[in-house]
């Protein structure tokens, strides 16, 4: 039986299997609950609930008469104490506004535990600053479920290797607005969104969960902005009932990485996300995205480029700013436009692409041979702080261009010389432990020594080894792998690859997985197996950021009205709590792993990602809130958080379509690394 079906048949199983009833009663000993009732205009009253068993059903009663009847049933459909279905039915005897709360005591010492809320919380979020949710601020947190890629909290006891998870499993159809974002708030209609989290109760680690949502001790409303807590109240009409369902699972894992793997596989099997019904073919998506290539092209300055960062969503007017890597991806967009133009007889795209590369050959390097990462012609300045990530992404794009040209009988020796000089300069930055600093100046003075961005440089180093047939680049790439294995992957500590944040993030694990994929492709035997295993381990962390369920939106929240289904989209980081289409080559990585490890979940989920991420493609009569066709949106705000403007159901007012277009293009151009490295 699929886990998603368990809730539907839980009551039937309860009456059939007597042994299940026994294990259920044992599990109930760890539960406690309360309900808060609010009369509008008055502070809510909170009532602890006592358990009174009547046959196979537990009634939850307050020590005084309250106008609500609450029952809870716990069953184990798989005849195992490790898996339980918790079903709560709340029936109103009078019109009420309520917030129902539950706790399950893990019986673990809080100090022995690491915590996991997929796509939002990893271990103790200690890489994140105190201005974002982390143990720096509190050791107990509850959050609304739509913050999470799966509505789950799991607690891992590092000493015993055991874990317990609670996952909400209901039909998430409804969301409604509130007039306030903090304190006690009454929801304007129906919502499906509850809350989940963990709390330290007298030294014990407890999973806290309930309905509707609350956020404690703070609510995270904006980048690096914590606000006072919120407790929401849902109206329930006299005589009406609401049914709520959670899955509780216990297990054992060898370490935190194994714990995340098991949790992801369990969650995937519970939700079984299917592809989104999007009628946009790969060819149509690419043709539409070329609208960005043509309309964003800027040719008025020494550097030619697509204007792809810092744009206003409402106008998409070009800015005189050229950024080679994340978030502008100027060189990769130039290559994609050039390749597509030649394949489809689009001479304008071909001419524009070549002009970008020609201009960067002449004007795109610093005095010491590094790439000029971010040039602001509108401010007559440029970034003096350079980064290993943007340099690497620029070199990656250049290798794609040079190999393509070489395959078609065209060579660019000046570019090859420039790249070798650049790569050799980058190698001077590599530390003895194999890592690369995150940021530095043109004179190679380190301004941010963090090694979190190291995997981004592995890709161009492997490509350089293959293109130039020079083993020194492979040696450097292998040293990065040693560092990643020792300090990042083995410690399950993926952080600070996102350039505008210092925290746990998706891109760190995604880049780590991709780096190992590249090394595996050019290796054989035991060495290849080592890299493949590391790739697999990192991939589970990257996957944990991607949504397996569809977040509900309220009417009037634009992207919800547009029909967005969030499964397949990835949350960004602890600091930047929005979803986006960052995928690039990760689809190819997952397909490769799927074949190597006979793991169909990976291949199937790539289909979900690919179908889902094209939903907001802007074209005529389907503009999705963006001013120009092909300018794919970026900051998709899917929960109660914003980057500065507009909030859930809308975009931030500023966006960077340069990278979103490049990401989707790579997703729809599978196998690039395998083709390049097989030469």
C-alpha positions in Angstrom: 0.0 0.0 0.0 1.3 3.5 -0.8 1.9 5.7 2.2 -0.4 8.3 0.6 -3.3 5.8 0.9 -2.6 4.9 4.5 -4.7 7.7 6.0 -7.8 6.7 3.9 -7.7 3.1 5.2 -6.4 3.8 8.8 -9.8 3.4 10.5 -10.5 0.2 8.6 -7.2 -1.3 9.7 -7.8 -0.3 13.3 -10.9 -2.5 13.6 -9.3 -5.5 11.8 -5.9 -5.9 13.3 -5.8 -6.3 17.0 -2.0 -6.3 17.3 -2.0 -2.8 15.7 -4.2 -1.6 18.5 -1.6 -2.6 21.0 1.3 -0.8 19.4 -1.0 2.3 18.9 -1.7 2.5 22.6 2.1 2.4 23.4 2.7 5.2 21.0 -0.1 7.4 22.5 1.9 7.5 25.8 4.2 10.0 24.1 1.5 12.4 23.0 0.2 15.5 24.6 -2.1 18.2 23.2 -4.0 21.4 23.9 -6.4 23.7 22.1 -6.6 27.5 22.0 -10.0 29.1 21.6 -10.4 32.7 20.7 -13.4 35.0 21.0 -12.8 37.9 18.6 -11.7 41.0 20.4 -10.4 38.9 23.4 -7.2 37.1 24.1 -7.3 33.4 23.3 -7.7 30.9 26.1 -5.5 27.8 26.1 -6.7 24.5 27.4 -4.5 21.5 28.1 -6.2 18.3 27.0 -6.4 15.0 28.9 -6.8 11.7 27.2 -9.9 9.6 27.9 -10.1 6.3 26.1 -13.4 5.1 24.8 -12.9 1.8 23.1 -10.4 2.3 20.3 -10.7 6.0 20.2 -9.2 8.6 22.5 -11.2 11.7 23.4 -9.2 14.8 24.2 -10.9 16.8 26.9 -10.2 19.9 28.8 -10.7 20.1 32.6 -13.6 22.4 32.0 -16.5 22.5 29.6 -15.4 23.8 26.2 -17.6 24.0 23.0 -15.6 21.4 21.0 -15.3 17.6 20.8 -11.8 16.3 19.8 -11.0 12.7 19.1 -7.6 11.1 18.2 -6.9 7.7 16.7 -3.5 6.3 16.3 -3.0 3.1 14.2 -0.1 1.3 12.6 -1.2 0.0 9.2 2.1 -1.7 8.4 2.0 -3.8 11.6 5.0 -1.9 12.8 5.5 0.4 15.8 7.8 2.4 13.5 4.9 3.8 11.4 1.7 5.3 12.8 -1.2 7.3 11.4 -2.4 9.9 13.7 -5.9 11.2 12.9 -7.6 13.9 14.8 -11.2 15.0 14.4 -12.4 18.3 15.8 -16.1 19.0 15.9 -17.6 22.3 17.0 -20.5 22.4 19.4 -20.8 26.1 18.9 -19.1 28.5 16.5 -15.5 28.6 17.4 -12.1 30.0 16.4 -9.4 27.5 17.3 -5.8 26.5 17.1 -5.1 22.8 18.0 -1.6 21.8 19.2 0.1 18.5 19.7 3.5 17.3 20.9 5.2 13.9 20.6 8.0 13.3 23.0 10.9 11.5 21.4 12.4 10.7 24.8 15.7 11.9 23.4 17.8 14.4 25.2 17.5 17.7 23.3 21.2 18.2 23.6 22.0 14.9 21.8 19.8 15.8 18.7 20.0 17.3 15.3 16.9 18.6 13.6 15.5 18.5 10.1 12.7 20.4 8.4 13.2 19.8 4.7 14.2 22.9 2.6 14.5 25.1 5.7 16.3 23.5 8.7 19.4 21.3 8.8 21.0 20.2 12.0 20.8 23.4 14.1 21.1 26.0 11.3 24.3 27.2 13.0 25.6 28.4 9.6 22.8 30.9 9.6 23.1 34.2 11.4 21.0 35.1 14.4 18.8 37.3 12.2 17.5 34.1 10.5 15.9 31.0 12.2 18.7 29.2 14.0 19.9 27.9 17.3 21.7 31.3 17.7 18.2 32.7 18.6 16.4 29.7 20.1 16.6 26.0 20.5 12.9 25.6 19.8 11.1 26.5 16.6 7.7 26.0 15.0 6.9 27.2 11.5 4.1 27.1 9.0 4.1 24.1 6.8 4.4 25.9 3.5 7.9 27.0 4.4 9.0 23.4 3.9 9.6 21.2 0.9 7.8 18.5 2.8 5.5 19.4 5.8 7.6 17.4 8.1 9.8 17.7 11.2 12.3 14.9 12.0 14.7 14.7 15.0 17.9 12.6 14.8 19.6 11.4 18.0 23.3 11.4 17.1 24.2 9.3 20.2 21.8 6.4 19.5 21.4 6.8 15.7 17.6 6.7 16.1 15.2 9.2 14.7 11.5 10.2 14.8 9.6 12.1 12.2 6.1 13.6 11.9 4.7 14.4 8.5 1.3 16.0 7.7 -0.7 14.1 5.1 -3.9 16.0 4.1 -5.4 17.4 1.0 -3.9 20.9 0.9 -6.4 22.9 -1.1 -7.1 26.0 0.8 -5.4 29.2 1.9 -6.8 32.5 3.1 -5.5 35.9 4.0 -5.1 37.5 7.4 -5.0 41.2 8.2 -2.0 40.8 10.5 1.3 38.8 10.4 2.0 38.6 14.1 0.2 38.0 17.4 -3.1 36.2 17.5 -4.7 36.4 14.0 -8.0 35.2 12.7 -7.9 33.7 9.2 -10.2 35.3 6.7 -11.5 32.0 5.3 -10.3 28.4 5.1 -6.7 27.4 5.2 -5.1 24.0 4.9 -1.8 25.1 6.3 -0.8 23.9 9.8 2.5 24.1 11.6 5.4 21.8 12.5 8.7 22.1 14.4 10.6 21.0 17.5 10.7 22.2 21.1 12.9 21.6 24.1 10.6 20.6 26.9 12.5 20.1 30.2 15.5 18.7 28.3 13.5 16.4 26.1 13.3 16.9 22.3 9.7 17.1 21.2 8.1 17.4 17.8 5.4 20.1 17.9 2.7 20.1 15.3 -0.9 21.3 14.9 -3.5 23.3 12.9 -3.9 26.0 11.8 -0.4 27.5 11.6 1.7 29.2 14.3 5.3 30.3 14.3 7.4 30.5 17.5 9.4 32.0 19.0 9.7 34.3 16.0 8.2 34.4 12.5 10.6 35.0 9.6 9.0 37.6 7.4 11.8 39.0 5.3 15.5 38.4 4.5 17.3 38.6 7.9 14.2 39.9 9.6 12.6 38.0 12.5 9.3 39.4 13.8 7.2 38.5 16.8 5.5 35.1 16.9 2.1 34.4 15.2 -0.8 32.2 16.2 -3.6 31.7 13.6 -7.2 30.8 14.4 -9.5 29.0 12.0 -13.3 29.4 12.2 -15.3 26.2 12.6 -19.1 26.4 12.3 -21.3 24.8 14.9 -21.9 21.2 14.0 -19.1 21.0 11.5 -15.9 18.9 11.8 -12.4 19.0 10.5 -10.2 15.9 10.1 -6.4 16.2 10.3 -3.9 13.5 9.6 -0.2 13.0 10.3 2.3 10.1 9.8 4.7 9.3 12.6 7.7 7.3 11.8 10.7 6.1 13.8 13.9 4.6 12.4 17.7 4.2 12.7 20.4 5.8 10.6 24.1 5.5 10.5 24.7 9.3 10.4 22.9 12.5 9.5 23.4 12.0 5.8 21.8 8.5 6.0 19.0 10.1 8.1 18.3 12.7 5.4 18.4 10.0 2.7 15.9 7.8 4.5 13.7 10.8 5.2 13.7 11.9 1.6 12.9 8.5 0.3 10.1 8.1 2.8 8.7 11.5 1.9 8.9 10.8 -1.8 7.1 7.5 -1.4 4.4 9.2 0.7 3.7 12.0 -1.7 4.5 10.3 -5.0 4.7 13.6 -6.9 3.8 13.2 -10.6 4.7 15.5 -13.5 2.7 18.7 -13.8 0.5 18.9 -16.8 2.2 21.6 -18.7 1.6 21.7 -22.5 4.8 23.5 -23.2 7.2 21.4 -25.2 11.0 21.7 -24.9 11.1 23.4 -28.3 8.4 25.8 -27.4 10.1 26.7 -24.1 13.4 27.4 -25.8 11.9 29.4 -28.6 10.0 31.5 -26.0 13.1 32.1 -23.9 14.9 33.5 -27.0 12.7 36.5 -26.4 15.0 37.3 -23.5 18.1 36.8 -25.7 16.9 39.3 -28.3 15.2 41.9 -26.2 17.7 42.1 -23.4 20.8 42.5 -25.6 22.9 45.6 -24.9 25.5 46.7 -27.4 26.2 50.3 -26.4 29.3 49.6 -24.3 32.7 48.0 -24.8 31.3 44.8 -23.2 28.3 43.4 -25.0 25.8 41.4 -22.9 22.3 40.4 -22.1 20.9 42.6 -19.3 19.8 39.9 -16.9 20.1 41.1 -13.3 18.5 43.9 -11.2 15.6 44.3 -13.6 12.2 45.6 -12.5 9.6 42.9 -13.0 6.9 45.4 -14.0 8.9 46.8 -17.0 11.9 44.4 -17.7 13.8 47.5 -19.0 17.5 46.8 -19.7 20.1 48.0 -17.3 23.7 48.7 -18.2 25.1 46.0 -16.0 27.1 42.9 -17.2 27.5 40.0 -14.8 29.3 36.9 -16.1 28.2 34.4 -13.5 25.4 34.1 -11.0 23.0 35.9 -11.2 23.5 37.4 -14.7 25.2 34.4 -16.5 26.1 36.6 -19.5 28.6 34.2 -21.1 26.4 31.1 -20.7 23.4 33.0 -22.2 25.7 34.1 -25.1 26.7 30.5 -25.8 23.1 29.2 -25.6 21.9 32.0 -28.0 24.7 31.3 -30.4 24.2 27.5 -30.4 20.4 27.9 -30.8 20.8 30.5 -33.5 23.0 28.3 -35.6 20.7 25.3 -35.2 17.6 27.3 -36.1 18.9 29.8 -38.6 18.5 32.8 -36.3 21.3 35.1 -37.6 20.6 37.8 -35.0 21.2 35.4 -32.1 24.4 34.1 -33.8 25.7 37.7 -34.3 24.9 38.7 -30.8 26.5 35.6 -29.3 29.8 36.2 -31.1 29.8 39.8 -30.3 29.6 39.0 -26.6 32.6 36.6 -26.7 34.6 39.0 -28.9 33.9 41.9 -26.5 34.9 39.8 -23.4 38.1 38.7 -25.2 39.1 42.3 -25.7 37.6 44.0 -22.6 36.5 41.3 -20.2 39.7 40.6 -18.2 41.2 42.4 -15.2 44.7 43.7 -15.1 45.9 40.3 -13.6 44.0 38.1 -16.0 40.8 37.3 -14.1 37.4 37.8 -15.5 35.6 41.1 -14.8 32.7 39.7 -12.9 30.3 42.5 -12.5 30.5 45.7 -14.5 28.1 48.5 -13.8 28.1 50.9 -16.7 25.2 52.7 -15.2 27.3 53.6 -12.2 30.7 53.7 -13.9 32.1 51.1 -11.5 32.6 47.4 -11.2 32.9 44.8 -8.5 36.4 44.8 -6.9 35.6 41.8 -4.8 35.8 38.7 -7.0 34.4 35.3 -6.3 35.5 31.7 -7.1 31.9 30.9 -8.1 31.5 33.6 -10.7 35.0 33.1 -12.1 34.2 29.4 -12.3 30.8 29.9 -14.0 32.4 32.2 -16.6 35.1 29.6 -17.3 32.5 26.9 -17.6 30.6 28.9 -20.2 33.8 29.6 -22.1 34.7 25.9 -22.3 31.3 25.1 -23.7 31.7 27.8 -26.3 35.3 26.7 -27.3 34.4 23.0 -27.5 31.4 23.8 -29.6 33.5 25.9 -31.9 36.2 23.3 -32.1 33.6 20.6 -33.0 32.5 22.8 -35.9 36.1 23.4 -37.2 36.7 26.8 -35.6 39.5 27.5 -33.1 40.1 30.5 -30.9 43.8 30.4 -29.7 43.6 33.8 -28.1 40.8 32.6 -25.9 42.6 29.4 -25.0 45.6 31.4 -23.9 43.5 33.8 -21.8 41.7 30.8 -20.2 45.0 29.1 -19.3 46.3 32.3 -17.7 43.1 32.7 -15.8 43.1 29.0 -14.6 46.6 29.3 -13.5 45.8 32.4 -11.5 42.9 30.6 -9.9 45.2 27.7 -8.9 47.2 30.1 -6.8 44.2 30.5 -4.6 43.9 26.8 -3.8 44.7 26.0 -0.2 46.7 23.0 1.0 43.5 21.3 2.1 42.1 21.6 -1.4 39.6 24.3 -0.8 39.3 27.7 -2.6 38.3 30.9 -0.8 34.9 32.3 -1.5 36.0 35.9 -2.3 39.2 37.7 -3.2 40.6 40.7 -5.0 42.3 40.9 -8.4 45.6 40.7 -6.5 44.5 37.5 -4.9 44.1 39.0 -1.5 41.5 36.9 0.3 38.4 38.8 1.6 36.3 35.7 2.4 38.2 32.5 3.2 35.2 30.3 3.5 35.4 27.1 1.5 31.7 26.7 0.9 31.9 27.6 -2.8 34.8 25.2 -3.5 32.7 22.7 -5.6 31.9 25.4 -8.2 35.5 25.4 -9.3 35.7 21.6 -9.7 33.6 21.7 -12.9 35.9 24.0 -14.9 39.0 22.3 -13.6 37.8 19.0 -14.9 36.9 20.6 -18.2 40.3 22.2 -18.4 41.9 18.9 -17.9 39.9 17.4 -20.7 40.2 20.3 -23.1 43.9 21.1 -22.6 44.9 17.5 -21.7 46.9 18.9 -18.8 46.9 16.7 -15.6 47.6 19.6 -13.3 44.0 20.7 -13.6 42.8 17.2 -12.8 45.1 17.1 -9.8 43.6 20.4 -8.5 40.1 19.1 -9.1 40.8 15.9 -7.2 42.1 18.0 -4.3 38.8 19.8 -4.2 37.1 16.5 -4.0 39.2 15.5 -1.0 38.2 18.7 0.7 34.6 18.3 -0.2 34.5 14.7 1.1 36.3 15.6 4.3 34.8 18.9 5.3 31.4 19.2 3.5 29.9 15.8 2.5 31.1 13.6 5.3 30.0 16.3 7.8 26.7 16.9 6.0 27.6 20.6 6.2 26.5 22.3 2.9 26.8 26.1 3.2 27.4 29.5 1.7 27.5 28.7 -2.0 24.8 31.3 -2.5 26.7 34.5 -2.9 24.4 36.8 -1.1 23.9 34.7 2.0 25.9 33.0 4.8 23.8 30.0 5.7 22.8 26.4 4.8 21.7 26.5 1.2 20.5 24.3 -1.7 23.2 25.4 -4.1 26.1 24.1 -1.9 24.8 20.6 -2.0 23.8 20.8 -5.7 27.3 22.0 -6.7 28.9 19.4 -4.5 26.9 16.7 -6.3 27.7 18.1 -9.7 31.4 18.4 -8.9 31.5 14.7 -8.0 29.5 13.8 -11.1 32.2 15.6 -13.3 35.0 13.7 -11.6 33.2 10.4 -11.9 32.7 11.0 -15.6 36.5 11.1 -16.2 37.4 8.3 -13.8 37.2 4.6 -13.8 37.1 1.7 -11.4 37.3 2.2 -7.7 38.0 5.9 -8.1 34.9 6.4 -10.2 32.9 4.5 -7.6 34.2 6.8 -4.8 33.1 9.9 -6.7 29.7 8.4 -7.6 29.0 7.5 -4.0 29.9 11.0 -2.9 27.7 12.4 -5.7 24.8 10.3 -4.5 25.2 11.3 -0.9 25.3 15.1 -1.7 22.3 14.7 -4.1 20.0 13.6 -1.3 20.7 16.9 0.4 20.1 18.8 -2.8 16.9 16.9 -3.4 15.7 17.7 0.1 15.3 21.4 -0.9 12.8 20.5 -3.8 9.1 20.5 -3.1 7.3 17.2 -3.1 3.8 18.8 -2.6 1.7 21.7 -3.8 1.5 24.7 -1.5 -2.0 26.3 -1.5 -2.5 29.9 -2.3 -5.3 32.3 -1.4 -7.4 33.9 -4.1 -5.8 37.1 -5.1 -2.2 35.8 -4.7 -1.1 36.1 -8.3 1.0 33.0 -8.8 -1.7 30.9 -7.1 -4.4 32.4 -9.3 -2.1 31.6 -12.3 -2.3 27.9 -11.2 1.2 27.4 -9.9 1.8 23.9 -8.5 5.0 24.0 -6.4 6.1 20.4 -6.6 9.4 20.2 -8.4 10.5 23.7 -7.4 13.4 24.2 -5.0 13.6 26.4 -1.9 16.8 28.5 -1.9 18.3 28.8 1.6 17.6 29.4 5.2 18.1 33.2 4.6 16.3 33.4 1.3 13.0 31.5 1.9 11.5 31.5 -1.6 11.4 28.9 -4.4 13.1 29.2 -7.8 14.1 27.3 -10.9 17.7 26.7 -9.9 18.5 23.3 -11.5 21.1 23.7 -14.3 22.8 20.3 -14.7 21.3 18.7 -11.7 18.7 16.9 -13.9 21.5 15.2 -15.8 23.2 14.3 -12.5 20.0 12.7 -11.2 19.4 10.8 -14.4 23.0 9.5 -14.4 22.7 8.4 -10.7 19.3 6.8 -11.5 20.9 4.5 -14.0 24.0 3.8 -12.0 22.2 2.9 -8.8 19.0 1.7 -10.3 17.1 4.4 -8.4 13.9 5.2 -10.4 12.9 7.9 -7.9 15.6 10.2 -9.4 14.6 9.7 -13.0 10.9 10.2 -12.1 11.5 13.3 -10.1 13.5 14.9 -12.9 10.3 14.6 -14.9 8.4 16.4 -12.2 11.0 19.1 -12.0 11.2 19.5 -15.8 7.4 19.7 -16.2 6.9 21.9 -13.2 9.6 24.5 -13.7 8.2 25.6 -17.0 4.8 26.6 -15.5 5.6 30.3 -15.3 6.9 30.7 -18.8 5.8 34.2 -19.9 4.4 34.5 -23.4 1.5 36.3 -25.0 -1.8 35.9 -23.0 0.3 33.9 -20.4 2.5 36.6 -19.0 2.5 35.3 -15.4 3.0 38.8 -14.0 6.2 39.6 -16.0 6.4 42.4 -18.5 8.1 40.7 -21.4 7.9 37.3 -23.1 10.8 34.9 -22.3 11.8 36.8 -19.1 11.4 33.9 -16.7 10.6 35.0 -13.1 13.0 34.5 -10.3 12.0 35.2 -6.7 8.8 33.2 -6.4 7.4 33.9 -3.0 5.4 30.9 -1.9 5.2 31.4 1.8 4.8 34.2 4.3 8.1 35.8 3.5 9.4 38.3 1.0 12.7 39.5 -0.4 11.6 43.1 0.3 8.3 43.5 -1.6 4.9 41.9 -2.2 4.9 38.7 -0.1 3.4 35.3 -0.7 1.9 34.7 -4.1 3.9 37.4 -5.8 7.5 38.1 -7.0 9.9 40.5 -5.5 9.8 43.8 -7.5 13.4 43.2 -8.7 14.6 40.0 -10.5 17.4 38.4 -12.4 16.1 36.5 -15.5 19.7 36.1 -16.7 20.2 33.0 -14.5 16.6 31.7 -14.7 16.8 31.5 -18.5 20.2 29.9 -18.3 19.0 27.3 -15.7 16.0 26.2 -17.7 18.0 26.1 -20.9 20.5 23.7 -19.3 17.7 21.6 -17.9 16.4 21.2 -21.4 19.9 20.5 -22.8 20.7 17.3 -21.0 24.1 15.5 -21.2 26.3 18.5 -21.8 28.9 17.4 -19.3 28.9 13.8 -20.6 29.3 15.0 -24.2 32.1 17.4 -23.3 34.1 15.0 -21.1 33.8 12.1 -23.6 35.8 14.0 -26.2 
